[in-house]
Amino acid sequence: MQKRNRLTILIILASWLTSFSSWAQFNKAYFFYKGEELISKGNYSEAIPILNTLLNSDSTIHEGWFLRGVARYYQGDLAGAQRDFSKCLNINPLFSQAYQYRAMALEQAGKSQQALANILKALELRPNSAQYLFTYGVILFQQEKYKDAINAFNRVIIADSRIPDAWLNRGTSKLLLADSTGALNDYSTAINLNPFSPNAYIRRGALYAQQKKYSLALNDLNEAIKLDSTYSQPYFTRALVYYYQNNRNKALADLDKVLKLDTRNTLALFNRAIISYENGNPEEAINDLTRLASIIPTNVLVQYYLANIRSERGYLETALENINKAIELFPQFANAYLLRSEIKSKQGDLAGAATDMQKGRELAKKFKDHEDKSLYSIIDSTGKIKKLLSLNEELDINLLINTEQLKSRIVTITYPLIILKTDIVENTKPIAWQSSMLRKQLETDTDSILLYFDYDNKNTQQKILKHIPQKGTIHHAIYCFQNNRFNDALTEIDSLKQLDSTNTLLKIASVIARIKMAKFVESIRKQSDYHSNNESKSKILSLSTSINELKEIEKENDYEGIIPYNIGVLFMHTGDEHAALTWFTKAIEKNELLHGAWYNRGLANLISNKPEMGCSDLRRAVDLGNEQAAEVVARFCKK
């Protein structure tokens, strides 16, 4: 009887455990499908705690991590999304959709190369997926690789020709490659596939406006507004069309609508100010430009136009403040000096007016003969209020100028040489772009002092070492030139080279010490205004000698791309961007982690009028942690 009771209890317990297990499985399914449902409805903040409960219950459900990553992605939490997609892929490395979404998150985070690697992995798993091909095309487009983007969208269309956004994005890619006919055809196909979406009407309308087909442009823009009146772009483009049809009041009404939808739309504020001025309402123009100056206080055109209008109105003090600011922002702006001359003349400062007049004329003459006439037209226009700005124009006079001045500024913007340094072991840390093998080549047992490669910088002088390296060693020679004791450094290196003529590190140290000595001397001369054309020629000759010496060293050992990189930097300083490109490419082939090589190759491509290639290289440098590259991308690589 007792055995029977015990058996009954075991059966009940087993039954209860089975029921509990079923309930738990059912419960997990509930949380999974509830989270999925909330995401499909766009309720991301509600979905996340539901999915948290699921993952706390069972962290092995890869789809749970994926869904939470999607929710975080659409909430703008790119770092959190990347972590969740990575956890999903750790559990199931064949879950292709996680690669797609991780690619999207990485691209938005500015990690272009990683984004491409992830979407290519998704395509490796599902090569004919129209969805993945479309994402691939969008990423390429955002990276300004328009030809490659077109090829990707071609593949989408082959896989499924009924996706309107593929036609739409292919059209925009074509337009950016100056194929307006192809763009127009693609936009029209997108409209035929989905006549209820405003996007294709907006883009086709803007293209018609650009082609001065104003009636066709108005038809498309009106249709876009009818479909969705919350978009600001069709109102903006329609305002431009109305303006060019000499209907300023309608243009102003549309710009008012733009600014209701987007209160900080700088182009709309700028254009409304210009039209108000032309309509005889200078005070309204001043109000808009003043508001614009608070949003973008470092913009040259805004300060210039404020000065112009205020001068006409007799507000001479504030006009002078504005024009001084414009000149401070852009000292080569010829008309700014001419306008300031006019303001000073009105104030009775005739001597100051004459000085500014002369300066303005000199700058105007300088740029009048410039081969780039568009540059001249910006710097030295009529001196009056300019035309409206369209959607694809920059509200920034500096942009074109800075691109033009890249060559003259190359010495200051190139990434520095990689030099040999020495320090005590505890002060040195492994550098990402150097392999352990390279670090091992440099290790020696000399009073716990380490030799290593690193980028040069303004603060080349090291912290005082606990033990100064022993004289007659390469460490002591490097220590000397780190502290600007170049003669001592060269004397020691030369004596060491006599003892070991095959030592490439000594040869590198010798070349770099002489380059740094020349730079040091040049900086002293500049401070004393003692710098002539003959000295510039002498500098190029000296660099050419160093280049040839490094080429010989490179034949023996390229030190994981460091020697080709330094040769490229020296060619940049001589102004030979073509040769620099060749050597930076060699450096990258030897060491893809050498971020300075990507950075400088990007600059050289920009200077050589290859913006697509330049921006691609610069973005790769950003991925590798190069902060200088991030600044250049933000300035010159507009998406």
DRENROFI-33052 format. One record per residue (C-alpha): residue number from 1; residue in one letter; x, y, z. Coordinates in steps of 0.1 Angstrom, whole numbers, plus 5000, padded with zeros to 4 digits. Layout:
<nodes>
  num  residu     u     v     w
  NUM       A     X     Y     Z
...
</nodes>
This chain:
<nodes>
  num  residu     u     v     w
    1       M  5000  5000  5000
    2       Q  5028  5023  5009
    3       K  5046  5015  4977
    4       R  5014  5022  4957
    5       N  5011  5056  4974
    6       R  5047  5064  4967
    7       L  5041  5055  4930
    8       T  5010  5076  4928
    9       I  5029  5106  4942
   10       L  5057  5101  4916
   11       I  5031  5099  4888
   12       I  5014  5131  4900
   13       L  5048  5149  4903
   14       A  5059  5137  4869
   15       S  5026  5149  4854
   16       W  5029  5183  4872
   17       L  5065  5187  4859
   18       T  5054  5179  4824
   19       S  5026  5204  4827
   20       F  5049  5231  4841
   21       S  5074  5225  4812
   22       S  5046  5228  4787
   23       W  5034  5260  4804
   24       A  5069  5274  4804
   25       Q  5073  5267  4767
   26       F  5039  5282  4760
   27       N  5049  5312  4781
   28       K  5081  5318  4761
   29       A  5061  5315  4728
   30       Y  5037  5341  4741
   31       F  5065  5366  4749
   32       F  5082  5359  4716
   33       Y  5050  5364  4695
   34       K  5039  5394  4716
   35       G  5073  5411  4711
   36       E  5071  5404  4674
   37       E  5036  5418  4672
   38       L  5045  5450  4690
   39       I  5075  5455  4667
   40       S  5054  5450  4636
   41       K  5031  5478  4649
   42       G  5060  5501  4656
   43       N  5056  5499  4694
   44       Y  5093  5495  4700
   45       S  5094  5508  4736
   46       E  5067  5483  4746
   47       A  5083  5454  4728
   48       I  5117  5457  4746
   49       P  5105  5448  4782
   50       I  5085  5419  4767
   51       L  5116  5406  4749
   52       N  5137  5412  4781
   53       T  5114  5388  4799
   54       L  5118  5362  4772
   55       L  5156  5365  4772
   56       N  5158  5364  4810
   57       S  5138  5332  4808
   58       D  5159  5317  4780
   59       S  5190  5334  4766
   60       T  5196  5308  4739
   61       I  5167  5320  4717
   62       H  5186  5337  4689
   63       E  5154  5351  4674
   64       G  5147  5369  4707
   65       W  5180  5387  4705
   66       F  5173  5396  4669
   67       L  5139  5410  4676
   68       R  5152  5431  4705
   69       G  5180  5443  4682
   70       V  5154  5454  4656
   71       A  5135  5473  4683
   72       R  5166  5490  4695
   73       Y  5177  5499  4659
   74       Y  5144  5517  4652
   75       Q  5147  5535  4685
   76       G  5181  5548  4674
   77       D  5201  5528  4700
   78       L  5226  5517  4674
   79       A  5252  5504  4699
   80       G  5225  5483  4717
   81       A  5212  5470  4684
   82       Q  5247  5459  4673
   83       R  5252  5440  4706
   84       D  5219  5422  4702
   85       F  5225  5412  4666
   86       S  5260  5400  4676
   87       K  5245  5378  4704
   88       C  5220  5364  4679
   89       L  5248  5355  4655
   90       N  5269  5340  4683
   91       I  5241  5315  4689
   92       N  5232  5310  4652
   93       P  5259  5322  4628
   94       L  5237  5313  4598
   95       F  5209  5337  4607
   96       S  5212  5359  4576
   97       Q  5188  5386  4586
   98       A  5208  5395  4617
   99       Y  5238  5402  4593
  100       Q  5215  5425  4573
  101       Y  5203  5445  4602
  102       R  5238  5447  4618
  103       A  5250  5461  4585
  104       M  5223  5488  4586
  105       A  5232  5497  4622
  106       L  5270  5498  4615
  107       E  5264  5520  4584
  108       Q  5244  5545  4604
  109       A  5271  5544  4631
  110       G  5297  5554  4604
  111       K  5314  5520  4603
  112       S  5313  5517  4566
  113       Q  5337  5488  4560
  114       Q  5321  5467  4587
  115       A  5287  5474  4573
  116       L  5298  5462  4539
  117       A  5313  5430  4553
  118       N  5281  5422  4571
  119       I  5257  5427  4542
  120       L  5281  5407  4520
  121       K  5279  5379  4546
  122       A  5241  5380  4544
  123       L  5243  5378  4506
  124       E  5267  5349  4509
  125       L  5240  5330  4528
  126       R  5212  5342  4505
  127       P  5227  5354  4472
  128       N  5194  5361  4454
  129       S  5176  5379  4482
  130       A  5161  5411  4468
  131       Q  5159  5424  4503
  132       Y  5196  5420  4510
  133       L  5206  5433  4476
  134       F  5185  5464  4482
  135       T  5202  5470  4516
  136       Y  5236  5464  4498
  137       G  5227  5491  4473
  138       V  5216  5516  4499
  139       I  5248  5511  4519
  140       L  5269  5516  4487
  141       F  5248  5547  4479
  142       Q  5254  5562  4513
  143       Q  5291  5556  4509
  144       E  5289  5576  4476
  145       K  5298  5545  4455
  146       Y  5271  5553  4430
  147       K  5282  5530  4401
  148       D  5284  5500  4425
  149       A  5250  5510  4440
  150       I  5235  5510  4405
  151       N  5248  5475  4399
  152       A  5233  5464  4432
  153       F  5199  5479  4424
  154       N  5201  5463  4389
  155       R  5204  5429  4407
  156       V  5174  5438  4429
  157       I  5153  5446  4398
  158       I  5164  5414  4381
  159       A  5153  5395  4413
  160       D  5120  5414  4416
  161       S  5112  5442  4393
  162       R  5081  5452  4414
  163       I  5101  5470  4441
  164       P  5095  5507  4435
  165       D  5122  5519  4459
  166       A  5148  5500  4439
  167       W  5139  5520  4408
  168       L  5138  5552  4429
  169       N  5172  5547  4444
  170       R  5187  5536  4411
  171       G  5173  5568  4396
  172       T  5189  5590  4422
  173       S  5223  5571  4418
  174       K  5221  5578  4381
  175       L  5213  5614  4387
  176       L  5244  5618  4409
  177       L  5264  5604  4380
  178       A  5248  5631  4356
  179       D  5225  5606  4339
  180       S  5193  5627  4341
  181       T  5175  5608  4314
  182       G  5181  5575  4331
  183       A  5170  5590  4364
  184       L  5138  5604  4349
  185       N  5129  5570  4334
  186       D  5135  5552  4368
  187       Y  5114  5578  4387
  188       S  5086  5573  4363
  189       T  5087  5535  4366
  190       A  5087  5539  4404
  191       I  5055  5561  4401
  192       N  5038  5535  4379
  193       L  5046  5508  4404
  194       N  5033  5528  4433
  195       P  5013  5559  4424
  196       F  5004  5565  4460
  197       S  5039  5572  4474
  198       P  5050  5609  4474
  199       N  5087  5602  4472
  200       A  5091  5595  4435
  201       Y  5069  5625  4427
  202       I  5091  5647  4449
  203       R  5123  5635  4431
  204       R  5109  5637  4396
  205       G  5094  5671  4403
  206       A  5128  5683  4416
  207       L  5145  5670  4384
  208       Y  5119  5687  4362
  209       A  5125  5719  4381
  210       Q  5162  5716  4376
  211       Q  5155  5711  4338
  212       K  5133  5742  4339
  213       K  5102  5722  4329
  214       Y  5082  5741  4355
  215       S  5047  5730  4345
  216       L  5057  5693  4348
  217       A  5075  5700  4380
  218       L  5044  5717  4395
  219       N  5022  5687  4385
  220       D  5045  5663  4404
  221       L  5050  5685  4434
  222       N  5012  5692  4437
  223       E  5006  5654  4436
  224       A  5032  5647  4463
  225       I  5016  5674  4486
  226       K  4982  5659  4479
  227       L  4994  5624  4489
  228       D  5012  5636  4521
  229       S  5011  5673  4532
  230       T  5036  5667  4561
  231       Y  5066  5665  4538
  232       S  5086  5698  4537
  233       Q  5106  5691  4506
  234       P  5079  5694  4479
  235       Y  5069  5728  4494
  236       F  5105  5739  4493
  237       T  5110  5728  4456
  238       R  5076  5743  4446
  239       A  5087  5776  4462
  240       L  5118  5776  4439
  241       V  5096  5770  4409
  242       Y  5072  5798  4418
  243       Y  5101  5821  4423
  244       Y  5115  5814  4389
  245       Q  5081  5819  4375
  246       N  5082  5854  4391
  247       N  5055  5845  4416
  248       R  5072  5856  4448
  249       N  5041  5857  4470
  250       K  5033  5820  4463
  251       A  5070  5812  4469
  252       L  5069  5830  4502
  253       A  5037  5811  4512
  254       D  5054  5777  4505
  255       L  5085  5787  4524
  256       D  5062  5796  4554
  257       K  5048  5761  4552
  258       V  5083  5746  4551
  259       L  5093  5765  4582
  260       K  5061  5754  4600
  261       L  5070  5718  4593
  262       D  5107  5723  4600
  263       T  5115  5754  4621
  264       R  5153  5751  4617
  265       N  5154  5746  4579
  266       T  5183  5769  4571
  267       L  5178  5769  4533
  268       A  5142  5779  4537
  269       L  5151  5807  4561
  270       F  5178  5819  4537
  271       N  5156  5819  4507
  272       R  5127  5836  4525
  273       A  5151  5863  4536
  274       I  5162  5869  4500
  275       I  5127  5870  4486
  276       S  5115  5893  4514
  277       Y  5144  5916  4506
  278       E  5135  5916  4469
  279       N  5099  5922  4477
  280       G  5108  5954  4495
  281       N  5106  5940  4531
  282       P  5142  5944  4543
  283       E  5132  5942  4580
  284       E  5117  5908  4575
  285       A  5149  5897  4557
  286       I  5170  5909  4586
  287       N  5147  5890  4610
  288       D  5152  5857  4591
  289       L  5189  5862  4586
  290       T  5194  5871  4623
  291       R  5175  5839  4632
  292       L  5197  5820  4607
  293       A  5228  5834  4623
  294       S  5218  5820  4656
  295       I  5215  5785  4641
  296       I  5247  5787  4620
  297       P  5268  5815  4635
  298       T  5299  5807  4615
  299       N  5283  5810  4581
  300       V  5299  5836  4559
  301       L  5270  5844  4535
  302       V  5246  5850  4564
  303       Q  5269  5876  4580
  304       Y  5277  5892  4546
  305       Y  5240  5896  4536
  306       L  5231  5909  4571
  307       A  5259  5935  4567
  308       N  5247  5944  4532
  309       I  5211  5950  4542
  310       R  5219  5967  4575
  311       S  5243  5991  4557
  312       E  5215  6000  4532
  313       R  5191  6006  4561
  314       G  5217  6028  4579
  315       Y  5224  6004  4607
  316       L  5261  6010  4603
  317       E  5274  5997  4637
  318       T  5257  5963  4634
  319       A  5266  5962  4597
  320       L  5302  5966  4606
  321       E  5300  5939  4632
  322       N  5285  5915  4606
  323       I  5311  5923  4579
  324       N  5340  5920  4604
  325       K  5327  5885  4613
  326       A  5324  5876  4577
  327       I  5360  5886  4570
  328       E  5372  5868  4602
  329       L  5355  5836  4589
  330       F  5368  5839  4554
  331       P  5397  5863  4549
  332       Q  5398  5859  4511
  333       F  5363  5871  4505
  334       A  5369  5900  4481
  335       N  5334  5916  4482
  336       A  5335  5915  4520
  337       Y  5363  5940  4520
  338       L  5346  5961  4493
  339       L  5314  5962  4514
  340       R  5334  5971  4545
  341       S  5350  5999  4526
  342       E  5316  6012  4518
  343       I  5304  6010  4554
  344       K  5336  6027  4567
  345       S  5332  6054  4541
  346       K  5296  6061  4554
  347       Q  5310  6063  4589
  348       G  5336  6088  4578
  349       D  5366  6065  4582
  350       L  5381  6073  4547
  351       A  5416  6059  4554
  352       G  5401  6025  4566
  353       A  5378  6026  4535
  354       A  5407  6031  4512
  355       T  5427  6002  4527
  356       D  5397  5978  4524
  357       M  5390  5989  4489
  358       Q  5426  5981  4478
  359       K  5425  5947  4496
  360       G  5392  5938  4480
  361       R  5404  5948  4445
  362       E  5436  5927  4449
  363       L  5416  5896  4460
  364       A  5391  5901  4431
  365       K  5420  5903  4406
  366       K  5436  5872  4421
  367       F  5405  5851  4416
  368       K  5393  5867  4384
  369       D  5422  5849  4366
  370       H  5416  5817  4384
  371       E  5410  5787  4362
  372       D  5379  5777  4382
  373       K  5354  5803  4371
  374       S  5328  5790  4396
  375       L  5352  5798  4424
  376       Y  5356  5834  4411
  377       S  5318  5838  4408
  378       I  5314  5830  4444
  379       I  5342  5851  4458
  380       D  5337  5881  4435
  381       S  5301  5883  4424
  382       T  5283  5916  4419
  383       G  5285  5923  4456
  384       K  5248  5923  4459
  385       I  5223  5898  4473
  386       K  5227  5864  4455
  387       K  5202  5841  4440
  388       L  5182  5815  4459
  389       L  5198  5783  4470
  390       S  5183  5750  4458
  391       L  5183  5718  4477
  392       N  5216  5705  4463
  393       E  5235  5737  4471
  394       E  5257  5745  4500
  395       L  5248  5774  4523
  396       D  5285  5777  4529
  397       I  5310  5797  4508
  398       N  5339  5780  4526
  399       L  5333  5746  4512
  400       L  5345  5752  4476
  401       I  5373  5774  4488
  402       N  5386  5748  4513
  403       T  5386  5721  4486
  404       E  5406  5744  4464
  405       Q  5431  5751  4491
  406       L  5437  5715  4500
  407       K  5470  5716  4479
  408       S  5483  5747  4497
  409       R  5474  5733  4531
  410       I  5487  5698  4524
  411       V  5517  5702  4548
  412       T  5494  5709  4577
  413       I  5467  5684  4570
  414       T  5486  5653  4560
  415       Y  5490  5627  4587
  416       P  5525  5627  4602
  417       L  5555  5605  4595
  418       I  5558  5573  4615
  419       I  5590  5576  4635
  420       L  5610  5555  4659
  421       K  5605  5563  4695
  422       T  5619  5550  4728
  423       D  5604  5548  4762
  424       I  5604  5526  4793
  425       V  5583  5495  4788
  426       E  5556  5504  4814
  427       N  5548  5536  4794
  428       T  5543  5518  4761
  429       K  5512  5499  4750
  430       P  5506  5477  4719
  431       I  5494  5498  4689
  432       A  5465  5483  4669
  433       W  5482  5487  4635
  434       Q  5514  5469  4646
  435       S  5515  5431  4647
  436       S  5531  5413  4677
  437       M  5558  5401  4652
  438       L  5568  5437  4645
  439       R  5569  5446  4682
  440       K  5591  5415  4687
  441       Q  5616  5427  4661
  442       L  5620  5459  4681
  443       E  5623  5444  4716
  444       T  5657  5445  4733
  445       D  5668  5440  4769
  446       T  5683  5474  4775
  447       D  5675  5487  4810
  448       S  5638  5479  4804
  449       I  5636  5505  4776
  450       L  5616  5497  4745
  451       L  5620  5509  4709
  452       Y  5587  5512  4689
  453       F  5571  5529  4659
  454       D  5544  5555  4662
  455       Y  5530  5585  4644
  456       D  5550  5617  4650
  457       N  5532  5646  4666
  458       K  5538  5681  4679
  459       N  5545  5667  4714
  460       T  5574  5646  4703
  461       Q  5594  5651  4735
  462       Q  5589  5622  4758
  463       K  5584  5621  4795
  464       I  5617  5621  4813
  465       L  5628  5585  4814
  466       K  5636  5569  4848
  467       H  5669  5557  4832
  468       I  5683  5576  4802
  469       P  5694  5551  4777
  470       Q  5731  5542  4776
  471       K  5752  5562  4751
  472       G  5763  5544  4720
  473       T  5729  5526  4716
  474       I  5701  5532  4691
  475       H  5678  5539  4721
  476       H  5700  5568  4732
  477       A  5702  5582  4696
  478       I  5664  5581  4694
  479       Y  5661  5597  4728
  480       C  5683  5626  4715
  481       F  5662  5634  4685
  482       Q  5630  5631  4705
  483       N  5644  5659  4725
  484       N  5655  5679  4694
  485       R  5692  5671  4699
  486       F  5696  5663  4663
  487       N  5734  5667  4659
  488       D  5739  5643  4689
  489       A  5714  5619  4674
  490       L  5730  5619  4640
  491       T  5765  5616  4654
  492       E  5755  5585  4674
  493       I  5736  5569  4645
  494       D  5765  5574  4621
  495       S  5789  5558  4645
  496       L  5765  5529  4651
  497       K  5761  5525  4613
  498       Q  5799  5520  4609
  499       L  5797  5491  4634
  500       D  5766  5476  4617
  501       S  5761  5488  4582
  502       T  5732  5463  4575
  503       N  5710  5474  4603
  504       T  5678  5489  4586
  505       L  5666  5504  4619
  506       L  5697  5526  4620
  507       K  5691  5536  4584
  508       I  5655  5545  4592
  509       A  5665  5565  4623
  510       S  5692  5584  4603
  511       V  5667  5594  4575
  512       I  5640  5605  4600
  513       A  5664  5624  4622
  514       R  5676  5644  4592
  515       I  5639  5651  4582
  516       K  5630  5662  4617
  517       M  5661  5684  4619
  518       A  5652  5700  4586
  519       K  5616  5706  4598
  520       F  5629  5721  4631
  521       V  5652  5745  4613
  522       E  5624  5754  4589
  523       S  5601  5762  4618
  524       I  5627  5785  4633
  525       R  5632  5803  4599
  526       K  5594  5808  4596
  527       Q  5593  5824  4630
  528       S  5620  5848  4618
  529       D  5603  5854  4585
  530       Y  5634  5840  4569
  531       H  5620  5817  4542
  532       S  5627  5822  4505
  533       N  5619  5804  4472
  534       N  5654  5791  4472
  535       E  5649  5775  4506
  536       S  5616  5759  4493
  537       K  5636  5744  4464
  538       S  5662  5733  4489
  539       K  5635  5717  4511
  540       I  5621  5697  4481
  541       L  5656  5686  4472
  542       S  5662  5674  4507
  543       L  5629  5655  4508
  544       S  5637  5639  4474
  545       T  5670  5626  4489
  546       S  5651  5612  4519
  547       I  5626  5595  4496
  548       N  5654  5578  4476
  549       E  5670  5566  4509
  550       L  5637  5552  4521
  551       K  5631  5534  4488
  552       E  5664  5516  4493
  553       I  5654  5506  4528
  554       E  5620  5494  4516
  555       K  5638  5468  4494
  556       E  5653  5453  4525
  557       N  5623  5456  4549
  558       D  5591  5475  4545
  559       Y  5582  5471  4583
  560       E  5546  5462  4577
  561       G  5539  5491  4553
  562       I  5556  5518  4575
  563       I  5583  5526  4550
  564       P  5559  5529  4520
  565       Y  5537  5551  4542
  566       N  5565  5575  4550
  567       I  5575  5577  4513
  568       G  5539  5586  4505
  569       V  5539  5613  4532
  570       L  5571  5628  4518
  571       F  5557  5628  4483
  572       M  5526  5647  4496
  573       H  5550  5673  4510
  574       T  5567  5677  4476
  575       G  5533  5681  4459
  576       D  5534  5649  4439
  577       E  5500  5634  4448
  578       H  5502  5608  4420
  579       A  5534  5592  4434
  580       A  5520  5596  4469
  581       L  5489  5576  4459
  582       T  5511  5547  4446
  583       W  5530  5545  4479
  584       F  5500  5548  4501
  585       T  5484  5519  4481
  586       K  5516  5499  4487
  587       A  5514  5506  4525
  588       I  5477  5495  4526
  589       E  5485  5463  4507
  590       K  5511  5455  4533
  591       N  5491  5466  4563
  592       E  5453  5473  4560
  593       L  5452  5485  4596
  594       L  5475  5515  4589
  595       H  5449  5542  4593
  596       G  5472  5570  4583
  597       A  5477  5554  4549
  598       W  5439  5553  4543
  599       Y  5436  5589  4555
  600       N  5464  5603  4533
  601       R  5453  5583  4503
  602       G  5418  5597  4508
  603       L  5433  5633  4508
  604       A  5454  5627  4477
  605       N  5423  5614  4459
  606       L  5403  5644  4469
  607       I  5431  5667  4457
  608       S  5432  5647  4424
  609       N  5394  5654  4419
  610       K  5384  5618  4428
  611       P  5359  5625  4456
  612       E  5342  5591  4455
  613       M  5375  5572  4460
  614       G  5388  5598  4484
  615       C  5357  5597  4507
  616       S  5357  5559  4506
  617       D  5393  5558  4519
  618       L  5386  5585  4545
  619       R  5357  5565  4558
  620       R  5379  5534  4561
  621       A  5403  5556  4581
  622       V  5374  5566  4604
  623       D  5365  5529  4609
  624       L  5401  5524  4621
  625       G  5398  5551  4647
  626       N  5414  5581  4628
  627       E  5398  5612  4643
  628       Q  5413  5636  4617
  629       A  5396  5616  4590
  630       A  5363  5620  4607
  631       E  5366  5657  4606
  632       V  5375  5657  4568
  633       V  5346  5633  4561
  634       A  5322  5656  4579
  635       R  5335  5685  4558
  636       F  5340  5671  4523
  637       C  5320  5639  4521
  638       K  5283  5649  4522
  639       K  5258  5621  4517
</nodes>
